[in-house]
Amino acid sequence: MNAKSLTALSAVVLSLVSGTVAHAATAATNKVFISGPLILIFLGFCALVVIVQVIPVITTLYGMIKGLRSSKEKVTANVKTN
């Protein structure tokens, strides 16, 4: 065996051997948290911030699409020569 495969093999064996079992916490799993009106006001404010930030995105996207459409419809002018 070369050094690289020996190192990889020892790393795999070490990770498998040194793994520990995770024990679930048994503390207070039956508690019910009731949100007060302040939490609802805060979440409403967060939703308002998101909506206010989305409005300029929509208008900018509309302007970009409108600009792309108008660039495709180029009008050629007929020039008369003498």
N, C-alpha and C positions, 0 to 999 in steps of 0.2 A: 504494500500500500504506500502511496505517496503521501506527502505531508498535508496536501489540501484535503484529500478524502478522509484522512485520519482526523483532521481538525473538524470537518463537517460532521463526521460520525460521532465524535465526542461531544459536539455541541448539541446534537439531536438527543443523544442518550442523557446528557446532563439536564436538558430541558424537560424530558419525560420523567426523570427520576425526581427532580426537585420540585415538581408541581405539587401544590397543596390544595386541599379541598376548601372551597369557599362555603362558609356556614351562613345561612340566612339569619338576619336579625329577627329576634322574637319579640322585640319591644313594640308595644302599642300599635298593633296593626288594625285595631278596631276603632280608632279615633276618626271622627267625622269633622272635617273642617268646613265651616259655613262661611261663605264670602259675605262680607258686609257691603254696604252701599258705596263705601270709598273705593273698594276694589273694582266694582262695576263702573264707577266714574272714571277711574284710571284706565281701565280697558277701553272705555268709550273714547277717552282722549287719545289713546294710542291709535285707535281705528280712525279717528278724525285726522291725525297727523299723516297716516298712510294715504288716506283719500286725497288730502290736500297736495301731497307729493305726486300722486298719480295723474292729477289733472294736467299739469304742464307736459308730462310725458305723452299723454294722449294727443294734446294739441300739436306738439312737435312732430309726432309720428304722422298725424294727419297732414301737416305742412310738407313733410318729406315726401309722402306718397303723392300729394298734389303736385309737387315740384317735379317728380319723376314722370308723371303723366304729361305735364305740359312740355317737358323737354322732348318727349317722343313726337309731339304734334308740331313740328317745325314747319312753318309756312315758307315756301320758296317764292321769291319775287321774280316776276318776269321783267327783264330789262330790255328795252328796245334800243337797238343800235342804228345809227344813220349810215 
